[in-house]
Amino acid sequence: MRRMFLNGTAMSGQKDHGAVAGATFLGPARTAPHYRFFAVRDEFPGLFPVASGGMSIVGELYELPEEMLYRSLMPEEPRELELGTVELDNGDIVNAMILQPERLTPGDKVVDIADLGGFRAYQAHLAANAALGDVLDRP
């Protein structure tokens, strides 16, 4: 069994949550403040460890079998991410997907969203901006 910190499209209510269907939800979780958090092409987020200037990032903690990790979750993950570990705010070390900047394609839209605290907050920000755009476009 693995404890896995999810912070993007595999969290509950997100498009890839089915990849962890049957995993045990252990509850909401936060990383220790050692990470920057980036939205890549507005499609998925990526955690990136930093020596200074890090933030605590919101996500969900699951316990899942190794088979589910490698046969269900990992195949859904973008190539820009790699399985690694993160420190949670309680000091626990758990698995998570870590952004590999060298795998980004030149010209990719990459936005630092660490100040928002989590991917859902970024999605809400995008939705609010889209709604504002709709209002401003009205005659």
C-alpha positions, 0 to 999 in steps of 0.5 A, spaced: 500 500 500 502 507 498 499 513 501 499 518 495 498 526 495 493 528 490 493 535 488 490 535 481 486 532 476 485 525 480 482 529 486 475 527 488 470 531 483 476 532 477 476 528 470 481 523 472 478 521 479 476 514 476 483 512 476 483 512 484 476 509 484 476 504 490 482 507 493 481 509 501 480 517 502 484 519 508 482 526 508 484 533 506 492 534 506 497 540 505 504 539 504 509 542 508 511 549 505 517 547 501 513 547 494 512 551 488 505 549 484 504 550 477 499 550 472 501 547 465 497 549 459 491 550 464 490 542 464 494 540 470 498 542 476 505 540 478 508 540 484 516 543 484 520 542 491 524 549 492 529 550 497 526 557 499 520 561 497 515 555 498 508 555 499 503 549 503 499 546 497 492 543 498 490 536 496 487 530 498 491 524 501 489 516 499 491 510 501 492 505 494 495 498 492 501 498 488 497 495 483 492 501 482 498 506 482 502 503 477 496 500 472 491 505 473 493 512 476 500 512 473 498 511 466 493 517 466 499 522 469 502 527 464 509 526 461 511 532 465 510 529 472 514 523 475 512 519 481 516 522 487 515 524 495 513 530 498 513 532 505 506 534 508 505 539 514 505 534 519 512 531 517 509 525 514 513 523 507 508 520 502 508 519 494 506 525 489 507 527 482 513 532 481 513 536 476 519 535 471 521 542 468 526 539 463 520 535 460 516 541 458 515 543 451 518 550 449 512 555 449 508 551 454 503 556 458 506 555 465 503 559 471 505 559 478 499 558 482 502 557 489 499 563 492 492 560 490 494 554 494 491 549 490 488 547 483 481 547 485 482 555 487 486 556 480 480 552 476 475 557 480 480 563 478 479 561 471 472 560 471 471 567 474 475 570 469 471 567 464 465 569 467 467 576 467 469 576 460 462 574 458 459 580 462 464 584 459 463 582 452 455 583 452 453 590 449 
